[in-house]
Every structure is written in C-alpha cells, then in structure tokens.
Amino acid sequence: MAVALKASASEPKQPHQNLSVRRYKPLIGAVIDDVDLTRPLSDRNKQDLNRALIEHGVIFIRNQTLNSAQHVELARIFGEPIRKNIYLPSVNEFPEIEVIAHDEHTKSVGTDNWHVDVSWQREPPKATVLHIKQVPPGGGGDTIWASSSAAYDLLDPDLARYFEKLMAVNTFLASPKKAALSDLLSGYATERQETAEEGQARVNEASVKFPPIEVPVVKTHPETDRKLIFVNEAHTSHLLGVSKTASQSLLNYLYDLIKTPEVQARFEWQEGDVAIWDDRQVQHYAVRDYDKAPRRIHRITLKYDGAF
C-alpha cells in the first residue's frame, strides 16, 4: 500500500505576496499595493499583475529598490525583453536595459509629445517597464498616459464606423519634433559629440531601413477585444484616400480625443517607482518641465508578440 509522504516542514513554500490592485483613475491606470518586487512572486502574483496590466492599460508600483537583474526578471513576467533604441546607453551587464536620462552627460529623448513607441515599425513593442532612478530635485518630469480605447469610446458611432474603414501612414519622419530626429537616431554616446552630418546620415540610413508603413486607424486589442485609436501625432503623417486638408483635420480630431483629460492618467514620479504599460492600448507623453535638472530612468521594452 502506497503511503503519501508529507512535505518536510523545512521545505520552502511557494512564495506568494498578498498584493492588491487599486484603481488609479476611472478610465485608466491602477496602483499595485503590498508588493515587494525584490522578493520572489508566485505564479498567481504574476497572473494578477498581467491581468491588472491588460485591464487598466498602465500599472504603477511605488518605492521599489530594484537592481538590474530584478528589473529584467520583472519585465519577463509580461513578455520578452528587447532593445528598442540601440543608440541609447544601456546598463553594461544588462544590454536590454536602456538608460533614458537628462543630465550633463546624456542627451534627452524628445518624447514630450503624444506617441506610441516606434509605431512606425511593423512590429511595435508589446509593453514597457520603467524604473525611475533619479527625479528632478525641484519637481516635474511627470509622465501622462491616455487610454486609446477610452478615446475610441468617445467617438460618435457613425464616425467610428467611418474611421474603421481608413488606413493611415506611420513614419518616424512625421515627428513634430523635427529638430530632435538626429538626436533620436544619432547616438547618445558620452565619448564625443557627433556632428550634424553624422546625425543626418543616421536619419537617412533609418529612412531606408524603416520606410513608411500603412496601419489601420482603428485596431482591436487582442486580449480585451476593445477597439482603439491607433494613430498618434508623433508618428502618423497622413490618412490614405482623403485630401491632405481632410486628412489633417480628421487626424487632429483623433489627437484631441487622446488629449481629453478624462481618458488620461498623470503620474508624479518618486524615486524607485515602477510603471508598466501596454503599448497596444495606451499612448504616453513625457512632460518636460524640469529644464536642465537631472532625471534618469531605466527602461525595458518588451518584444512584439505577433498578436496585435
């Protein structure tokens, strides 16, 4: 007769934290409380975090003292880490972690406009995991997220059906921050200052490598099944099948929906905070109101998973 053996009292139990999910704003965002990301998470914890991200679009976890390995481990809960911008400096032993900094050594990224990260590529990222290392001492440097699904819900049904038939063109050359293009593509190396000619050469090279692409104006999220607006003012140049004037007017109308305060969540960073967002269903805007004060964030981008 077989006898079931009891687990030894010395055997470690599966790690589990009684984290809680608290809504941040009515239409977007949630705060994860009672969790320490430096400690192991159970499978259920990881499922809860994934569920919160999909349901709320962006989640915030305050006051985490993550080292680089723990940052990578956290990112793997949501997908496969990749390097989004090879020209940004990285954490040496963890090349997938990109350093986004504004200080005396590093150029600042021109992200103070509404955008979806690299939506000018055919396989845009699935999600992003930020960990802030240094906040401006005088305040400022907030980030704002907007729900593209909640913005779509503001459309008149007839107008929504019209937009669902339209295609748009996305290209990195559409950026309203034209002067920042060479910065965005021309190296953040600290060894030396690149010349304008070298920066333009990188822009030209990227233009060949990443030609303009056609994207639906309205897409459907693969996990929520909600429709969402998939054009953004940083990367969309025009709509297809309409006049130039009509294209810009229609795009401006959609951009204004994204800028509606009711679909937004503004987050005031504190040192150690973590923000994770679903690039498929939110747009974001990094507020540049801190002049030359230092601000440093570590970012991990998650690879396109083929589902969107």
ABEGO torsion letter per residue (X at the ends): XBBBBBBBAABBBBBBBBBBBBBABAABEBBBBGBBAABBBBAAAAAAAAAAAAAAGBBBBBGBBBBAAAAAAAAAAAEBBBBABAABBBBAABAABBBBBBBAABBBBBABBBBBBGAABABBBABBBBBBABBBAAEEGBBBBBBAAAAAAABBAAAAAAAAABBBBBBAAABABAAAAAAAAAEABAABBBBAAAAAAAAAAAAAABBBBBBBABBBBAAAGBBBBABBAAABABBBGBBAAAAAAAAAAAAAAAABAAABBBBBBBBGBBBBBBAAABBBBBBBAAEABBBBBBBBBBBBAGAX
